[in-house]
Amino acid sequence: MDKLKDKNTDLLFEAILTLQNVEECYAFFEDICTVKEIKSIAQRFVVAKMLTEKRVYSDIVSETGASTATISRVNRSLNYGNDGYQLVFGRMKQG
């Protein structure tokens, strides 16, 4: 996380935390990201969800179109990352 943390990233994350609903997220992210960037992030998130549901790579590839390299990267984050996915998935279950 130290490679990522700086005042610019803090400002971005503080801005994201002000968003109050999905429509505001669409407006903000369409302004700040390309469609491809948003789609890539969304794909990785779905891959992570499917991996936590113990889905197999072949199912994930066919349902998401993600490459096995992307699935492996996401799996590595799930196993050795900062537990960000788990944090969010846990909160989504509560909501």
All heavy atoms as an XYZ file, in Angstrom:
756
protein
N       0.819     -1.193      0.000
C       0.000      0.000      0.000
C       0.872      1.270      0.000
O       0.425      2.301     -0.476
C      -0.936     -0.019      1.199
C      -2.187      0.734      0.942
S      -3.569      0.546      2.079
C      -2.969     -0.137      3.546
N       2.089      1.174      0.509
C       2.963      2.342      0.565
C       3.282      2.901     -0.815
O       3.478      4.104     -0.967
C       4.268      2.009      1.297
C       4.043      1.770      2.787
O       3.036      2.267      3.324
O       4.871      1.079      3.399
N       3.333      2.028     -1.843
C       3.611      2.496     -3.206
C       2.487      3.388     -3.705
O       2.697      4.263     -4.528
C       3.749      1.307     -4.164
C       4.857      0.354     -3.857
C       4.904     -0.757     -4.872
C       3.785     -1.734     -4.573
N       3.853     -2.972     -5.346
N       1.293      3.171     -3.210
C       0.098      3.850     -3.692
C      -0.207      5.124     -2.906
O      -0.702      6.100     -3.453
C      -1.086      2.875     -3.575
C      -2.448      3.306     -4.034
C      -2.437      3.565     -5.542
C      -3.458      2.229     -3.711
N       0.103      5.122     -1.636
C      -0.327      6.186     -0.738
C       0.458      7.475     -0.964
O       1.668      7.507     -0.860
C      -0.174      5.723      0.704
C      -0.854      6.630      1.698
C      -1.032      5.924      3.018
C      -1.694      6.776      4.044
N      -2.932      7.399      3.648
N      -0.292      8.528     -1.285
C       0.260      9.878     -1.355
C      -0.907     10.865     -1.276
O      -2.062     10.461     -1.213
C       1.104     10.093     -2.620
C       0.326      9.978     -3.923
O      -0.911     10.157     -3.935
O       0.956      9.719     -4.962
N      -0.596     12.153     -1.266
C      -1.656     13.151     -1.065
C      -2.646     13.182     -2.229
O      -3.830     13.436     -2.023
C      -1.061     14.538     -0.815
C      -0.308     15.123     -1.991
C       0.239     16.495     -1.679
C       0.929     17.012     -2.929
N       1.258     18.402     -2.854
N      -2.188     12.902     -3.447
C      -3.101     12.893     -4.594
C      -4.097     11.751     -4.506
O      -5.292     11.924     -4.769
C      -2.320     12.798     -5.908
C      -1.466     14.021     -6.170
O      -1.733     15.103     -5.662
N      -0.417     13.834     -6.935
N      -3.601     10.576     -4.134
C      -4.488      9.419     -3.994
C      -5.431      9.618     -2.813
O      -6.609      9.264     -2.890
C      -3.662      8.133     -3.842
O      -2.712      8.075     -4.920
C      -4.545      6.904     -3.902
N      -4.935     10.190     -1.722
C      -5.810     10.511     -0.588
C      -6.958     11.410     -1.038
O      -8.118     11.173     -0.679
C      -5.036     11.237      0.521
C      -4.125     10.327      1.322
O      -4.193      9.088      1.171
O      -3.331     10.876      2.121
N      -6.644     12.419     -1.830
C      -7.676     13.346     -2.313
C      -8.702     12.615     -3.168
O      -9.915     12.824     -3.019
C      -7.031     14.491     -3.104
C      -7.977     15.575     -3.610
C      -8.643     16.300     -2.444
C      -7.219     16.563     -4.479
N      -8.241     11.747     -4.054
C      -9.151     10.971     -4.885
C     -10.070     10.112     -4.024
O     -11.288     10.097     -4.213
C      -8.370     10.072     -5.856
C      -9.206      9.056     -6.628
C     -10.211      9.753     -7.553
C      -8.311      8.115     -7.406
N      -9.508      9.388     -3.069
C     -10.319      8.507     -2.234
C     -11.287      9.302     -1.359
O     -12.423      8.868     -1.130
C      -9.433      7.595     -1.382
C      -8.693      6.547     -2.186
C      -7.588      5.909     -1.660
C      -9.085      6.196     -3.478
C      -6.908      4.932     -2.383
C      -8.416      5.232     -4.217
C      -7.321      4.599     -3.656
N     -10.860     10.463     -0.889
C     -11.782     11.325     -0.129
C     -12.947     11.760     -1.012
O     -14.097     11.821     -0.559
C     -11.033     12.530      0.433
C     -10.114     12.167      1.582
C      -9.151     13.286      1.967
O      -9.354     14.446      1.541
O      -8.186     12.993      2.701
N     -12.670     12.066     -2.272
C     -13.737     12.433     -3.212
C     -14.701     11.269     -3.409
O     -15.930     11.450     -3.387
C     -13.139     12.866     -4.552
N     -14.164     10.066     -3.588
C     -15.017      8.885     -3.781
C     -15.917      8.670     -2.570
O     -17.095      8.330     -2.714
C     -14.149      7.645     -4.089
C     -13.497      7.782     -5.474
C     -14.977      6.354     -4.002
C     -12.420      6.764     -5.776
N     -15.379      8.888     -1.387
C     -16.169      8.694     -0.168
C     -17.328      9.680     -0.040
O     -18.250      9.435      0.738
C     -15.263      8.777      1.061
C     -14.318      7.594      1.247
C     -13.309      7.879      2.355
C     -15.091      6.316      1.535
N     -17.327     10.763     -0.817
C     -18.452     11.707     -0.767
C     -19.631     11.263     -1.625
O     -20.733     11.793     -1.488
C     -18.041     13.125     -1.228
O     -17.750     13.105     -2.623
C     -16.850     13.652     -0.424
N     -19.405     10.309     -2.517
C     -20.474      9.850     -3.410
C     -21.540      9.125     -2.604
O     -21.231      8.331     -1.719
C     -19.900      8.955     -4.509
C     -18.839      9.632     -5.376
C     -18.177      8.632     -6.296
C     -19.435     10.778     -6.159
N     -22.808      9.400     -2.919
C     -23.887      8.908     -2.063
C     -24.754      7.824     -2.677
O     -25.538      7.192     -1.977
C     -24.773     10.081     -1.621
C     -24.011     11.064     -0.763
C     -24.860     12.205     -0.278
O     -26.056     12.271     -0.546
N     -24.245     13.122      0.441
N     -24.648      7.593     -3.983
C     -25.463      6.549     -4.602
C     -24.833      6.117     -5.926
O     -23.847      6.713     -6.377
C     -26.922      7.016     -4.785
C     -27.018      8.291     -5.592
O     -26.431      8.411     -6.664
N     -27.774      9.263     -5.071
N     -25.432      5.112     -6.533
C     -24.873      4.552     -7.765
C     -24.856      5.581     -8.884
O     -23.877      5.665     -9.643
C     -25.649      3.277     -8.176
C     -25.209      2.775     -9.545
C     -25.467      2.181     -7.135
N     -25.893      6.379     -8.996
C     -25.932      7.393    -10.067
C     -24.807      8.410     -9.916
O     -24.190      8.810    -10.913
C     -27.301      8.092    -10.097
C     -28.419      7.202    -10.603
C     -28.126      6.575    -11.964
O     -27.675      7.272    -12.893
O     -28.323      5.342    -12.094
N     -24.515      8.835     -8.694
C     -23.391      9.747     -8.470
C     -22.070      9.067     -8.839
O     -21.177      9.711     -9.390
C     -23.358     10.214     -7.016
C     -24.467     11.190     -6.674
C     -24.381     11.715     -5.252
O     -23.421     11.369     -4.510
O     -25.288     12.484     -4.868
N     -21.956      7.773     -8.550
C     -20.750      7.031     -8.926
C     -20.580      7.002    -10.439
O     -19.479      7.226    -10.951
C     -20.787      5.614     -8.364
S     -20.540      5.535     -6.588
N     -21.691      6.726    -11.155
C     -21.621      6.741    -12.620
C     -21.138      8.100    -13.122
O     -20.244      8.178    -13.971
C     -22.973      6.412    -13.246
C     -23.234      4.945    -13.445
C     -24.082      4.247    -12.602
C     -22.628      4.244    -14.495
C     -24.328      2.891    -12.795
C     -22.864      2.900    -14.690
C     -23.718      2.233    -13.835
O     -23.945      0.896    -14.025
N     -21.724      9.174    -12.617
C     -21.358     10.519    -13.077
C     -19.876     10.800    -12.817
O     -19.150     11.268    -13.708
C     -22.237     11.565    -12.389
N     -19.414     10.512    -11.614
C     -18.029     10.793    -11.252
C     -17.052      9.933    -12.051
O     -16.102     10.436    -12.651
C     -17.820     10.589     -9.749
C     -16.411     10.854     -9.299
C     -15.923     12.146     -9.236
C     -15.574      9.809     -8.937
C     -14.620     12.404     -8.833
C     -14.279     10.046     -8.528
C     -13.796     11.345     -8.475
N     -17.303      8.620    -12.066
C     -16.353      7.725    -12.723
C     -16.351      7.889    -14.236
O     -15.308      7.724    -14.869
C     -16.590      6.270    -12.305
C     -15.998      5.968    -10.956
C     -16.766      6.079     -9.804
C     -14.673      5.609    -10.830
C     -16.217      5.822     -8.551
C     -14.110      5.354     -9.587
C     -14.894      5.466     -8.441
N     -17.478      8.253    -14.826
C     -17.473      8.530    -16.272
C     -16.658      9.770    -16.592
O     -16.074      9.878    -17.665
C     -18.902      8.665    -16.801
C     -19.588      7.323    -16.971
C     -20.948      7.455    -17.650
O     -21.015      8.078    -18.727
O     -21.920      6.927    -17.086
N     -16.601     10.718    -15.653
C     -15.786     11.914    -15.854
C     -14.294     11.637    -15.647
O     -13.454     12.196    -16.335
C     -16.209     13.031    -14.896
C     -17.481     13.725    -15.319
O     -17.958     13.493    -16.447
O     -18.017     14.525    -14.508
N     -13.977     10.778    -14.693
C     -12.576     10.609    -14.300
C     -11.874      9.440    -14.987
O     -10.649      9.414    -15.075
C     -12.470     10.501    -12.756
C     -11.067     10.831    -12.288
C     -12.936      9.160    -12.255
C     -10.957     11.105    -10.819
N     -12.645      8.461    -15.479
C     -12.067      7.270    -16.101
C     -12.598      7.091    -17.518
O     -13.662      7.598    -17.856
C     -12.456      6.004    -15.310
S     -11.845      5.928    -13.642
N     -11.865      6.318    -18.284
C     -12.396      5.916    -19.583
C     -13.383      4.777    -19.350
O     -13.361      4.114    -18.305
C     -11.274      5.420    -20.526
O     -10.727      4.208    -19.979
C     -10.192      6.467    -20.721
N     -14.229      4.529    -20.346
C     -15.162      3.411    -20.253
C     -14.385      2.113    -20.063
O     -14.756      1.263    -19.237
C     -16.074      3.349    -21.501
C     -16.883      2.069    -21.521
C     -16.979      4.576    -21.556
N     -13.297      1.952    -20.784
C     -12.487      0.729    -20.685
C     -11.929      0.544    -19.280
O     -11.914     -0.576    -18.755
C     -11.358      0.762    -21.716
C     -10.548     -0.504    -21.750
C      -9.517     -0.503    -22.848
C      -8.756     -1.820    -22.816
N      -7.838     -1.978    -23.889
N     -11.469      1.615    -18.655
C     -10.946      1.521    -17.291
C     -12.035      1.081    -16.313
O     -11.799      0.206    -15.458
C     -10.365      2.864    -16.845
C      -9.079      3.225    -17.548
C      -8.658      4.671    -17.347
O      -9.520      5.547    -17.084
O      -7.448      4.932    -17.467
N     -13.216      1.665    -16.429
C     -14.327      1.294    -15.543
C     -14.700     -0.166    -15.764
O     -14.892     -0.924    -14.806
C     -15.542      2.213    -15.764
C     -15.198      3.655    -15.376
C     -16.754      1.716    -14.961
C     -16.224      4.675    -15.835
N     -14.806     -0.569    -17.028
C     -15.162     -1.955    -17.342
C     -14.110     -2.930    -16.807
O     -14.450     -4.011    -16.306
C     -15.339     -2.149    -18.850
C     -16.484     -1.369    -19.452
C     -17.790     -2.010    -19.131
C     -18.911     -1.330    -19.902
N     -20.208     -1.891    -19.566
N     -12.839     -2.575    -16.882
C     -11.760     -3.433    -16.378
C     -11.838     -3.593    -14.859
O     -11.691     -4.699    -14.332
C     -10.390     -2.871    -16.757
O     -10.201     -2.934    -18.137
N     -12.077     -2.491    -14.172
C     -12.205     -2.547    -12.714
C     -13.428     -3.377    -12.331
O     -13.357     -4.227    -11.431
C     -12.293     -1.121    -12.118
C     -10.968     -0.380    -12.308
C     -12.676     -1.171    -10.634
C     -11.044      1.114    -12.032
N     -14.538     -3.151    -13.020
C     -15.764     -3.912    -12.738
C     -15.539     -5.399    -12.981
O     -15.988     -6.246    -12.197
C     -16.919     -3.379    -13.586
N     -14.833     -5.731    -14.065
C     -14.557     -7.132    -14.370
C     -13.732     -7.774    -13.262
O     -14.033     -8.886    -12.804
C     -13.828     -7.250    -15.709
C     -13.529     -8.681    -16.119
C     -12.657     -8.744    -17.350
O     -11.525     -8.268    -17.341
N     -13.192     -9.314    -18.420
N     -12.700     -7.080    -12.791
C     -11.870     -7.629    -11.718
C     -12.680     -7.832    -10.442
O     -12.502     -8.821     -9.730
C     -10.661     -6.722    -11.458
C      -9.625     -6.813    -12.556
C      -8.309     -6.168    -12.168
N      -8.393     -4.744    -11.910
C      -8.257     -3.791    -12.831
N      -8.026     -4.121    -14.094
N      -8.332     -2.530    -12.506
N     -13.601     -6.916    -10.176
C     -14.445     -7.037     -8.989
C     -15.343     -8.271     -9.088
O     -15.477     -9.035     -8.135
C     -15.271     -5.764     -8.794
C     -15.989     -5.718     -7.490
C     -15.297     -5.480     -6.318
C     -17.349     -5.920     -7.421
C     -15.953     -5.457     -5.090
C     -18.021     -5.895     -6.215
C     -17.323     -5.661     -5.046
N     -15.938     -8.484    -10.257
C     -16.793     -9.662    -10.463
C     -15.959    -10.934    -10.372
O     -16.394    -11.928     -9.773
C     -17.551     -9.571    -11.809
C     -18.251    -10.867    -12.140
C     -18.541     -8.411    -11.778
N     -14.774    -10.924    -10.934
C     -13.871    -12.076    -10.836
C     -13.591    -12.386     -9.363
O     -13.657    -13.549     -8.939
C     -12.563    -11.837    -11.619
C     -11.496    -12.856    -11.253
C     -12.827    -11.848    -13.119
N     -13.296    -11.364     -8.572
C     -13.025    -11.569     -7.147
C     -14.241    -12.167     -6.444
O     -14.105    -13.096     -5.632
C     -12.633    -10.246     -6.492
N     -15.405    -11.682     -6.771
C     -16.640    -12.206     -6.170
C     -16.809    -13.684     -6.525
O     -17.116    -14.510     -5.661
C     -17.841    -11.397     -6.634
C     -19.155    -11.793     -5.984
C     -20.255    -10.839     -6.391
C     -21.560    -11.110     -5.692
N     -22.045    -12.469     -5.787
N     -16.589    -14.010     -7.779
C     -16.738    -15.395     -8.225
C     -15.689    -16.298     -7.562
O     -15.991    -17.431     -7.180
C     -16.660    -15.477     -9.751
C     -17.849    -14.814    -10.432
S     -17.725    -14.796    -12.231
C     -18.244    -16.484    -12.586
N     -14.468    -15.800     -7.412
C     -13.432    -16.591     -6.745
C     -13.783    -16.835     -5.282
O     -13.554    -17.932     -4.762
C     -12.069    -15.898     -6.853
C     -11.401    -15.964     -8.218
C     -10.223    -14.994     -8.292
C     -10.954    -17.384     -8.550
N     -14.346    -15.843     -4.614
C     -14.731    -16.033     -3.215
C     -15.902    -17.002     -3.093
O     -16.095    -17.610     -2.039
C     -15.086    -14.708     -2.514
O     -16.196    -14.091     -3.158
C     -13.897    -13.764     -2.485
N     -16.644    -17.156     -4.166
C     -17.741    -18.135     -4.206
C     -17.233    -19.514     -4.639
O     -18.024    -20.414     -4.890
C     -18.838    -17.660     -5.171
C     -19.529    -16.399     -4.718
C     -20.379    -15.744     -5.802
O     -20.312    -16.166     -6.985
O     -21.103    -14.799     -5.465
N     -15.899    -19.644     -4.741
C     -15.241    -20.908     -5.103
C     -15.566    -21.368     -6.518
O     -15.575    -22.558     -6.809
C     -15.571    -22.021     -4.098
C     -15.280    -21.671     -2.669
C     -13.820    -21.430     -2.447
C     -13.547    -21.194     -0.959
N     -12.378    -20.399     -0.733
N     -15.805    -20.419     -7.417
C     -16.050    -20.764     -8.820
C     -14.726    -21.131     -9.484
O     -13.681    -20.602     -9.132
C     -16.697    -19.578     -9.545
C     -18.004    -19.095     -8.923
C     -19.179    -19.998     -9.218
N     -19.480    -20.054    -10.630
C     -20.222    -19.164    -11.282
N     -20.764    -18.141    -10.652
N     -20.433    -19.301    -12.580
N     -14.764    -22.007    -10.471
C     -13.554    -22.449    -11.160
C     -13.196    -21.473    -12.281
O     -14.057    -20.776    -12.819
C     -13.700    -23.887    -11.710
C     -13.879    -24.881    -10.577
C     -14.836    -23.988    -12.697
N     -11.901    -21.458    -12.616
C     -11.393    -20.528    -13.626
C     -12.183    -20.612    -14.934
O     -12.507    -19.593    -15.521
C      -9.918    -20.792    -13.902
C      -8.940    -20.106    -12.966
C      -9.204    -19.951    -11.617
C      -7.737    -19.621    -13.459
C      -8.292    -19.337    -10.773
C      -6.817    -19.009    -12.622
C      -7.105    -18.868    -11.281
O      -6.204    -18.251    -10.458
N     -12.467    -21.826    -15.387
C     -13.134    -21.962    -16.690
C     -14.515    -21.289    -16.681
O     -14.908    -20.663    -17.667
C     -13.242    -23.427    -17.103
O     -13.952    -24.168    -16.128
N     -15.236    -21.396    -15.580
C     -16.539    -20.718    -15.466
C     -16.359    -19.203    -15.458
O     -17.128    -18.470    -16.085
C     -17.275    -21.133    -14.191
C     -17.802    -22.549    -14.241
O     -17.847    -23.147    -15.342
O     -18.173    -23.072    -13.169
N     -15.341    -18.743    -14.738
C     -15.091    -17.302    -14.641
C     -14.719    -16.737    -16.008
O     -15.221    -15.680    -16.408
C     -14.004    -17.008    -13.589
C     -14.489    -17.455    -12.201
C     -13.643    -15.525    -13.586
C     -13.419    -17.434    -11.129
N     -13.864    -17.445    -16.735
C     -13.477    -17.014    -18.086
C     -14.709    -16.917    -18.971
O     -14.926    -15.903    -19.650
C     -12.441    -17.972    -18.717
C     -12.263    -17.694    -20.200
C     -11.105    -17.873    -18.001
N     -15.547    -17.944    -18.965
C     -16.704    -17.950    -19.873
C     -17.750    -16.910    -19.492
O     -18.391    -16.332    -20.356
C     -17.318    -19.343    -19.965
O     -17.882    -19.730    -18.744
N     -17.910    -16.634    -18.200
C     -18.938    -15.683    -17.775
C     -18.483    -14.230    -17.807
O     -19.304    -13.336    -17.973
C     -19.442    -16.036    -16.378
C     -20.285    -17.299    -16.369
C     -20.885    -17.586    -15.005
O     -21.268    -16.637    -14.303
O     -20.971    -18.778    -14.664
N     -17.184    -13.990    -17.615
C     -16.708    -12.603    -17.534
C     -15.872    -12.169    -18.733
O     -15.711    -10.974    -18.958
C     -15.843    -12.393    -16.276
O     -14.630    -13.151    -16.411
C     -16.584    -12.772    -15.014
N     -15.298    -13.129    -19.443
C     -14.381    -12.799    -20.527
C     -12.997    -12.423    -20.032
O     -12.130    -12.046    -20.815
N     -12.764    -12.544    -18.723
C     -11.451    -12.222    -18.164
C     -10.432    -13.268    -18.593
O     -10.765    -14.442    -18.750
C     -11.529    -12.174    -16.636
N      -9.209    -12.837    -18.770
C      -8.134    -13.773    -19.100
C      -7.736    -14.541    -17.844
O      -7.992    -14.090    -16.714
C      -6.918    -13.024    -19.644
O      -6.329    -12.248    -18.615
N      -7.098    -15.678    -18.041
C      -6.631    -16.432    -16.883
C      -5.560    -15.647    -16.123
O      -5.442    -15.782    -14.902
C      -6.096    -17.823    -17.287
O      -5.080    -17.670    -18.265
C      -7.213    -18.706    -17.821
N      -4.802    -14.806    -16.816
C      -3.807    -13.953    -16.151
C      -4.500    -12.974    -15.204
O      -4.045    -12.762    -14.071
C      -2.967    -13.208    -17.180
N      -5.601    -12.373    -15.656
C      -6.354    -11.448    -14.806
C      -6.928    -12.191    -13.608
O      -6.850    -11.712    -12.467
C      -7.487    -10.770    -15.601
O      -6.898     -9.946    -16.610
C      -8.382     -9.926    -14.709
N      -7.478    -13.369    -13.845
C      -8.054    -14.152    -12.752
C      -6.968    -14.505    -11.738
O      -7.184    -14.400    -10.521
C      -8.754    -15.418    -13.295
C      -9.912    -15.014    -14.215
C      -9.243    -16.292    -12.146
C     -10.495    -16.157    -15.042
N      -5.793    -14.883    -12.213
C      -4.674    -15.207    -11.323
C      -4.244    -14.003    -10.504
O      -3.968    -14.127     -9.298
C      -3.479    -15.735    -12.119
O      -3.785    -16.972    -12.696
N      -4.186    -12.828    -11.137
C      -3.819    -11.602    -10.428
C      -4.832    -11.283     -9.330
O      -4.467    -10.931     -8.209
C      -3.720    -10.415    -11.394
C      -2.311    -10.095    -11.829
C      -2.217     -8.759    -12.553
N      -3.224     -8.589    -13.589
C      -3.096     -8.933    -14.857
N      -1.995     -9.470    -15.286
N      -4.062     -8.732    -15.716
N      -6.107    -11.407     -9.659
C      -7.157    -11.144     -8.671
C      -7.069    -12.175     -7.547
O      -7.176    -11.818     -6.362
C      -8.558    -11.142     -9.324
C      -9.647    -11.090     -8.277
C      -8.696     -9.976    -10.303
N      -6.851    -13.420     -7.893
C      -6.728    -14.474     -6.882
C      -5.554    -14.197     -5.946
O      -5.660    -14.382     -4.733
C      -6.576    -15.827     -7.561
C      -6.807    -16.966     -6.616
O      -7.745    -16.954     -5.828
N      -5.960    -17.977     -6.687
N      -4.448    -13.721     -6.501
C      -3.285    -13.360     -5.689
C      -3.640    -12.234     -4.724
O      -3.267    -12.254     -3.549
C      -2.118    -12.972     -6.601
C      -0.779    -12.984     -5.940
C       0.408    -12.900     -6.904
N       0.230    -12.095     -8.100
C       0.033    -12.586     -9.328
N      -0.024    -13.877     -9.534
N      -0.104    -11.775    -10.362
N      -4.416    -11.253     -5.190
C      -4.850    -10.160     -4.312
C      -5.749    -10.675     -3.197
O      -5.659    -10.222     -2.058
C      -5.599     -9.087     -5.104
O      -4.737     -8.413     -5.977
N      -6.626    -11.606     -3.532
C      -7.510    -12.183     -2.518
C      -6.713    -12.934     -1.450
O      -7.033    -12.868     -0.267
C      -8.518    -13.139     -3.164
C      -9.665    -12.490     -3.932
C     -10.419    -13.538     -4.746
C     -10.616    -11.768     -2.982
N      -5.669    -13.636     -1.886
C      -4.897    -14.460     -0.955
C      -3.789    -13.717     -0.231
O      -3.488    -14.038      0.923
C      -4.303    -15.668     -1.697
C      -5.372    -16.635     -2.131
O      -6.291    -16.930     -1.384
N      -5.272    -17.115     -3.354
N      -3.180    -12.739     -0.884
C      -1.998    -12.099     -0.314
C      -2.091    -10.573     -0.272
O      -1.106     -9.913      0.035
C      -0.744    -12.496     -1.112
C      -0.566    -13.976     -1.218
C      -0.801    -14.644     -2.415
C      -0.186    -14.724     -0.106
C      -0.658    -16.021     -2.513
C      -0.042    -16.104     -0.197
C      -0.277    -16.744     -1.399
O      -0.140    -18.104     -1.492
N      -3.254    -10.029     -0.573
C      -3.412     -8.580     -0.624
C      -3.723     -7.971      0.733
O      -3.355     -8.510      1.783
N      -4.420     -6.874      0.707
C      -4.718     -6.097      1.915
C      -6.117     -6.345      2.465
O      -6.602     -5.569      3.286
C      -4.533     -4.605      1.614
C      -3.096     -4.275      1.298
O      -2.217     -4.529      2.115
N      -2.848     -3.738      0.118
N      -6.785     -7.392      1.994
C      -8.127     -7.775      2.442
C      -9.204     -6.748      2.085
O     -10.275     -6.726      2.691
C      -8.155     -8.065      3.954
C      -7.289     -9.256      4.331
O      -7.177    -10.184      3.498
O      -6.732     -9.266      5.439
N      -8.930     -5.927      1.090
C      -9.917     -4.938      0.651
C     -11.159     -5.570      0.056
O     -12.284     -5.127      0.333
N     -10.960     -6.605     -0.752
C     -12.119     -7.283     -1.324
C     -12.993     -7.866     -0.210
O     -14.207     -7.710     -0.206
C     -11.687     -8.425     -2.259
C     -11.201     -8.022     -3.623
C      -9.899     -8.310     -4.022
C     -12.039     -7.393     -4.537
C      -9.441     -7.982     -5.297
C     -11.592     -7.063     -5.811
C     -10.303     -7.349     -6.186
O      -9.860     -7.034     -7.446
N     -12.358     -8.558      0.747
C     -13.110     -9.183      1.824
C     -13.878     -8.143      2.638
O     -15.022     -8.383      3.039
C     -12.183     -9.996      2.736
C     -11.633    -11.249      2.096
C     -10.367    -11.022      1.258
O      -9.998     -9.904      0.920
N      -9.711    -12.107      0.893
N     -13.250     -7.015      2.864
C     -13.902     -5.932      3.605
C     -15.181     -5.494      2.902
O     -16.258     -5.422      3.506
C     -12.936     -4.740      3.743
C     -13.513     -3.475      4.372
C     -13.757     -3.685      5.850
C     -12.566     -2.309      4.133
N     -15.069     -5.245      1.606
C     -16.219     -4.772      0.836
C     -17.293     -5.850      0.707
O     -18.481     -5.576      0.893
C     -15.765     -4.262     -0.553
C     -16.944     -3.987     -1.453
C     -14.909     -3.014     -0.399
N     -16.885     -7.078      0.415
C     -17.870     -8.152      0.278
C     -18.621     -8.370      1.590
O     -19.824     -8.591      1.597
C     -17.214     -9.452     -0.191
C     -16.703     -9.414     -1.597
C     -15.530    -10.075     -1.943
C     -17.372     -8.719     -2.588
C     -15.046    -10.053     -3.236
C     -16.888     -8.691     -3.895
C     -15.727     -9.355     -4.224
N     -17.914     -8.288      2.711
C     -18.562     -8.430      4.007
C     -19.577     -7.336      4.261
O     -20.683     -7.590      4.744
N     -19.229     -6.124      3.914
C     -20.154     -5.008      4.118
C     -21.348     -5.097      3.171
O     -22.459     -4.716      3.540
C     -19.434     -3.678      3.955
C     -18.513     -3.417      5.118
C     -17.863     -2.075      5.053
N     -17.008     -1.889      6.205
C     -16.109     -0.935      6.304
N     -15.946     -0.067      5.302
N     -15.359     -0.833      7.382
N     -21.116     -5.592      1.955
C     -22.228     -5.738      1.005
C     -23.217     -6.786      1.504
O     -24.416     -6.640      1.310
C     -21.694     -6.087     -0.372
C     -20.957     -4.947     -1.039
S     -20.237     -5.402     -2.625
C     -21.692     -5.290     -3.679
N     -22.727     -7.843      2.156
C     -23.620     -8.871      2.707
C     -24.487     -8.301      3.828
O     -25.637     -8.668      3.964
C     -22.807    -10.046      3.267
C     -22.309    -11.001      2.232
C     -21.588    -12.157      2.879
C     -20.932    -13.036      1.840
N     -20.127    -14.097      2.446
N     -23.903     -7.394      4.613
C     -24.625     -6.787      5.726
C     -25.716     -5.841      5.254
O     -26.722     -5.676      5.902
C     -23.671     -6.023      6.648
C     -22.699     -6.902      7.363
C     -21.644     -6.100      8.109
O     -21.653     -4.874      8.124
N     -20.712     -6.813      8.745
N     -25.463     -5.186      4.099
C     -26.368     -4.162      3.577
C     -27.509     -4.725      2.907
O     -28.560     -4.958      2.886
